[in-house]
Structure formats: C-alpha cells, structure tokens
C-alpha cells in the first residue's frame, strides 16, 4: 500500500490523464476532499511542490495552491 503523499501524487497524476473518465473522477475526488479537508489539501500540495521528482507534478501543485489562495482573497 502506498503512503498518503504517494496517493495524493497519484491523484494529481490522474488530474493530468488523457482519459476523460479518469480525469473527471480525479477532479471529483480532489474537489470533495478540498471541501471537506481544505487545510490537508494545501499541506499535501505544498509537500508535492517541495518534494516531487516530477516537474509536471510540482508545477501542478503550485497551480492548485495559487488557485486556492486566489479563492481565499
């Protein structure tokens, strides 16, 4: 079983999927989690942004963080 950071990075990978069904399902999971646990989402995004070996994942994490901060302003 993968650890929570790995699971979250897998969710982000699914958000970038070329398959519409996979991407839509990942977006629903992300948005539901964001509504229920907004602080944990930001923490997970920061973790991915700092530690992911994949540039694409780091970039996506930073974009999602920025979007979250814009909503808060």
MOSUL-V306299 format. One record per residue. PHI is phi in radians with two decimals (* if undefined). BURIAL is b if it has 9 or more other C-alpha atoms within 8 Angstrom, else e. Layout:
phi=PHI burial=BURIAL
phi=PHI burial=BURIAL
This chain:
phi=* burial=e
phi=-1.47 burial=e
phi=-1.35 burial=e
phi=-0.94 burial=e
phi=-1.06 burial=b
phi=-1.19 burial=e
phi=-1.11 burial=b
phi=-1.17 burial=b
phi=-1.13 burial=b
phi=-1.13 burial=e
phi=-1.07 burial=b
phi=-1.09 burial=b
phi=-1.05 burial=b
phi=-1.14 burial=b
phi=-1.14 burial=b
phi=-1.72 burial=e
phi=-1.08 burial=b
phi=-1.35 burial=e
phi=-1.52 burial=e
phi=-1.04 burial=e
phi=-1.11 burial=e
phi=-1.11 burial=b
phi=-1.12 burial=b
phi=-1.12 burial=b
phi=-1.12 burial=e
phi=-1.12 burial=b
phi=-1.13 burial=b
phi=-1.10 burial=e
phi=-1.09 burial=e
phi=-1.05 burial=b
phi=-1.15 burial=e
phi=-1.12 burial=e
phi=-1.15 burial=b
phi=-1.07 burial=b
phi=-1.21 burial=e
phi=-1.43 burial=e
phi=-2.43 burial=e
phi=-1.08 burial=b
phi=-1.15 burial=e
phi=-1.18 burial=e
phi=-1.12 burial=b
phi=-1.07 burial=b
phi=-1.07 burial=e
phi=-1.15 burial=b
phi=-1.10 burial=b
phi=-1.08 burial=b
phi=-1.08 burial=b
phi=-1.12 burial=b
phi=-1.07 burial=b
phi=-1.48 burial=e
phi=-2.07 burial=e
phi=-1.11 burial=b
phi=-1.41 burial=e
phi=-1.69 burial=e
phi=-1.01 burial=e
phi=-1.06 burial=e
phi=-1.21 burial=b
phi=-1.08 burial=b
phi=-1.08 burial=b
phi=-1.09 burial=b
phi=-1.07 burial=b
phi=-1.12 burial=b
phi=-1.11 burial=e
phi=-1.16 burial=b
phi=-1.11 burial=b
phi=-1.02 burial=e
phi=-1.06 burial=e
phi=-1.15 burial=e
phi=-1.24 burial=e
phi=-1.11 burial=e
phi=-1.11 burial=e
phi=-1.31 burial=e
phi=-1.38 burial=e
